Amino acid sequence: MSSMCRKVLREALMLGELCDFVIQVSDRDFKTHKIVLCNSSHYFCELFNNNPEMKVCCLPDVSANVMAVIVEYAYSQSLHVTEETTQLLMETAECFKIWRIVSDCSLILQQNICTNNCISRIILAEHIANTSLWLKVSYFILRHFEDVAKSCPDFCNLSEGHLKYFIDNSELNVREERIVFKAMLRWINYASKERCRFFPTLMSKVYLSQMPAEYLINTVCRETMVRRNARCAAMVTRTLRALCNSYLERPLDRARSPAEVLLAIGHISTIF
């Protein structure tokens, strides 16, 4: 649709003229033109093709503020959005199959990832299958796992699959492995009745050999879920045996890659 055509239809919209379709959301009605909606949204295009006589569409779960942004975009092809509404707008645009808005929102969400919002964003990326956003957020979580596990209000909303992916990843950046063990316990204890069945699998992803023997004996072995599960108890026993029999300070069976490496280069000067 040409910019001139959009301009004419936008003026008609402001005057309430020639409107042939109404979108009803929670507390507001939006008069629109079918041809404009079809030009931007595959959802509405399919809707009108299957229901050519349809005059009204009721969407009670859609926010009026978000729908106002979508209607404005349909007529102007420009997007005006705040950080607070980007996530909800992206999810709604995905439902309406407005891929340009989804793409623009994805770029916005990738630019300001932080400890407080990373979990909700990776859940959204998984829900709408947005690979670029998922990769960006997952990289952030791997790099800042300790802060995320300790401070993110949504950490316990992670799925079992997400948590398993992170703690099993050799790129996970943690100062010490006990942080991973504590994060796993926090996640399970948030809903212990439903999540305790995941404990053996998640426990197998923790790099036990990277923990001090004293911590394994005094903390891990005394954890109730470890004592009650023969498989988990055996994991700890095997690790302790390997530590005792190793000539190295730590067996090199598994290790996490550090996020940063300090390289020092020098030389020995000889004074004659």
Number of C-alpha atoms within 10 A of each C-alpha: 9 6 11 9 11 17 13 11 22 20 12 15 17 10 10 13 14 12 16 15 18 17 17 18 19 12 9 14 17 18 19 24 20 18 17 21 21 17 14 23 21 16 16 20 20 12 14 17 11 10 10 11 10 14 13 14 15 12 14 13 9 16 16 18 12 19 21 14 16 25 18 15 19 23 23 15 14 12 15 9 13 10 11 8 13 20 20 16 23 25 18 20 22 20 15 17 17 22 16 17 23 23 16 13 23 21 13 17 19 18 11 10 16 17 20 15 17 24 25 18 22 22 17 18 22 14 11 14 13 16 13 13 23 22 14 18 25 19 15 17 23 20 18 17 24 21 14 22 22 14 12 18 14 15 22 19 14 15 12 17 10 15 19 19 16 19 24 17 16 15 16 24 22 19 12 14 20 20 17 25 19 15 20 22 18 16 20 20 14 13 11 14 9 10 13 15 12 15 18 17 13 22 22 16 17 21 21 24 22 20 20 16 19 10 13 19 14 10 11 22 16 13 14 9 17 19 14 10 12 11 15 20 18 13 16 21 15 13 19 20 11 14 19 14 10 12 9 9 10 17 16 10 8 13 17 17 13 13 12 8 7 5 5 5 5 5 5 5 6 5 4 3
